[in-house]
């Protein structure tokens, strides 16, 4: 089969398409013929070596396809069943072995591309808005990179809960996308200091929560944008890791809360994973959640896809198909 194999950390050039033997599912695993793969910042971090993964490895933490074989002990999945998954490596290949506990059956009406575009970022948006800071009717929240794949989904799920959403974007086109997703106010951070704009938009009060997947370049503004006892959910670092923080800054910002959550902790139990996925699929089927695919690339162009993602040249979700 074909697979992207990373043998050394580095830039997009280390993503090399090779021919390898088909993998075999072990106990508790399934083999999947992959039809679509999501491209995510975690893939970039692993390629660069920011997140440690033993070399060599096949990247790709999110994908969808059709079960081709099941390993010993797998009872609730069968050959021919369509599934999607997140947080399981090996998706940048024609075939991938996935832990059965992470494979989510896809309902009729949800395509493989939709699943590969939705699961990792959709589950992230779900746990952020339902668990890390459960958005309530009337809350005002700030969403950084509101036109990105995760930002568009956070915006929609927060609006679904009755929030007023302020988004940050860099361009006019991205502002349009954020507003189409439901953002009530959009700040062009290339023109206006974000914290000042948030204070103006909230009559000086600040927001109940900030959903920040950008990290280094947005952290100070995120902290300054919070209301007293607000929550800063720092769930990513696309601009780089945040330097060490003196906890006294949380007191000075109004006794605010800082958390650095990860998806794995919020889908650790299969029933929680399936419950969150069912909720997302239900909203999708009802037309209350839109999954924007911002670009489709052939598997051989994984490097270009990651480069476009890292440079923020795109909006919505990127797929390898």
N, C-alpha and C positions, 0 to 999 in steps of 0.2 A: 504494500500500500504506500501512498504518498504521506509524508509527514514533514512538518517543520521541526527541525532538530536544532537546539541551541547547545553548542559544545563549549562556548566561552562567553563570558559576559561582555557587553559592549553595546554599540549602536545598532540601528536597524539592519545593518549588513550581516549580523550574526544569525539572522533568521534565514536559514538555508533549507530549501525544499529538497528532500532526499527520498529514496526508496528504502523502506524497512519491512521487516516481517510483520504480519498481522499479529496483534496481541491476543492473548487468550484470557478469558475471564476466570478468576479464581473463586473460591468460596465467598458468597455474599456479594458477588460482582456481576455486572452484565456487560456484554460487548455490544456496541452501538455503531451502526452505519451513520456517520455524521452527515447532516445535510446543511447545517448553518452554524456558524460560530460567532459569538459576540467578541468584540475587541474592547478591552478594558484597561484602565490605568494599572491594575495589578499585573497585567501581562508585561507592561512596560517596566514596572518596578522589578519584576523577576528577571527580565532580560538584562537590565542594567546592573543587577546584583544588589539593589537596595533591599529587596526581600530575598533572603537566602533560599535557594533551591539547589539540591545536588545536581551537578553536571554529569553527563548531558541530560537534557530533558526536552519533552515536547510541551510547549506552552499552550495556553488556552483553558481558562477556568470556567467557561460558560459555553454551552452548545446545545444542540437538539438533533434528534435523528430517530432511527428506527432500531429497536432491539434485534440483534442478529443472533445472539446466543446468551444463555443464562448460566451462571455458575451454580455450584452446589449450595443448597440451602435457600435459594431465592424462590419465594412463594408468591409474591404479589405482583410480579412482572413476568411477561411472556414474550416469546419470539413474535415479531411483527407489530408489537405495541410501539406507539409513538411516545417518546419521552423527551424531556428537557432537563437541564441541570445547571447548577452554579456551584462554585467552590470545589470543583473536582478537576484536576489537571488533565492535559492530553488532548484538548479539543481541536488543536490545529493539525488535524490529521483526517484521513479518510475513515478511519475506525478508531474508537476510543473505548477503553475499559473504565467503567464508572461504578462506584460503590452503589449497590442497589438502594441503600438507605437515602441517597442523595438524588436519585432519579425520580422526577415528577411526571406522572402520566399526563399527557396532554388531552384535553377534552376536544370533541368535535368543534370545529369553528376556530380553533387556535392553531395557526400554521407553525411549522418549524421555525421559520424566520421570525415570526412574532415572539415565539418562546425564547429564541436565542437573543432577541433584542430586549426582552422584558425581564427575564428571571433575575439576573444578578443585580441590575440596577433597580428593578421593581421591588424585589425583596428588600433591598437596602432602603429605598424610599418608604416602604411599608413599616419596617421596624423603627425607622427614625420618627415617623409621624404618628405611629400607634403606640410605641413602647418607650423610646428614649425620651422624647417629649411628646406626650399624647396631645395632639392639637385639639383644642376645644372651640366651640362656636364663639366667634367674636375675637379670637386671638389675632394678633398681628405677628407674622414671622418673616424672617429674612432668609432668602435662598440665594447663595452664591452660585455663579455659573448657571443661571436659571435656564439658559438655552441648551445646555449640555444634556446628554442622555439621562443622567440621574436628576439633574435640576428640573427638567420638564416633568418628570414623574413626581418628584417631591411637590412641585407646585400644584399639580392636579390632585394629588392625594390630600394636601393641606386644604385646598379649596373644597374638596369633597366633605371635609369635616367642618366647613363653615369659617375658615380663616380668611383674613386679609393678608395677601402675599405681596411682599416687596422683593423683587428680583434684581440681581446685578448682572450686567452683560457688557460686552465691549463694542458692539457694532449695531447699526440700525437694523440690519437683517435679524440679528439675534434678539433685539428688542421686540421685533414683530413676532418672532416665534414664542418668546416668553409670554407676551400678551395673549397670543392665541391659546396658550396652555392655561390661561386664567390669571396671570399675574395682574394685580390691581395697579401696582406702581412699578416702574422699572428705572433703575439707576444705571447710567452709563459711567462706569467707574473710571474710564479714560478721561472723563470731563469733570467729574464732581467727586469730592471726597465722600466715601460711602457713609461713614459715621455721621458726618454733618447732614447729609441728605436724609438719613433715617431719622435723626432728631427733628428735622423740619417736617417730615411726613407724619410724625407721631406726636406732634406738639411737645417735644422735649422728653417724652416718657421713655422711648426705646421700645424694643420688641420683646415678645415673650420668649422667643427662641431664634437662634441662628443655626442654620444647617450649612456647614462649611466643609466642602470637600477639596478646597484649594490649598489651605495650609499657610505656609510661610508668608505669602504676600497679602493675605486677607486677615490674619489672626488678630492683629491689633484693632483693626476696624470692627471686626466681629465682636470683640470684647467691649469696645466703646459703644456699640449699637444696642446693647442689652438693657432692658429695664432692670430695676432691682429684683434680685432673686430669679433672673432669667437663666436660660440654659443655652450654653454654647456646645453644640454637638459637632465635634471635629472628626469627621469620618473619612478624610482623605488628605492627600498632600500633593496635589498635582503640580504645585509651584515649588515643592520642596518641603522638608520637615520643619516644624516649628522649633526654634531654639528653646532651651530650658526656660521654664516660667516660674517666677517667684509666686507662691500661693497667695502672698499678700495682695497681689494684683486683683485677685478675685474679690477680696474684701473691698478694695478701693473702687471696684467697678459696681458695687452695690450688693455684696454678698451673693454673687452669681455662681452658677455651677458650670464646671468644665468637665466634659466626658469625651473619651476617645474610644467609641464603640467599634465593633467589627461585626460583619454579617454572621460569621461562624457562631458567635455566641448567642445569636437570636434565632438560629435554625438548628441548634444542636440536637434537639429531639425531632424525630421524623414527623410526629403529629403536628408540631408547631410549624415545620417547613410546609407540610401539605395544607395546613389551615391558611397560612399566609398566601400560598400559591392559589388556593381556591378563591380567596378573596380577590386577588388580582385578576384571575381569569374571569370571575363573575363581573367585575367592573368593566373589563374589556368587552365581554359578550354583550353587556347592557349598553354599550356605547358611551360609558361614563369615564373611560380611560383610553387615551390615544397613545399609541406607541409609534414614535416617529423614527423611521430608519433614515439616517443621514447619508449613508453611502454603502455600496456593496462592492467588494473587491474579490477577485479570485484568490484562492489559497496561496498561490505563488507570489502574490503581492502583499503578503502580511507585513513586510517591512514598510511599505508605503502607507498602509492603513495605520500602523502604529505611529509613524511620523506625523501623519495628518492629525491624529488624535492628540498627540503630545504638543503639537504646535497650535492646537485649538483652531485649526482651519475648517472645522466642520461643526455642525449642530445636529443633535439627535444621536442615535446609536449607529455605530459602524459594524458591518458584518463581513465575514469571510464566507463566501458561498461557492 
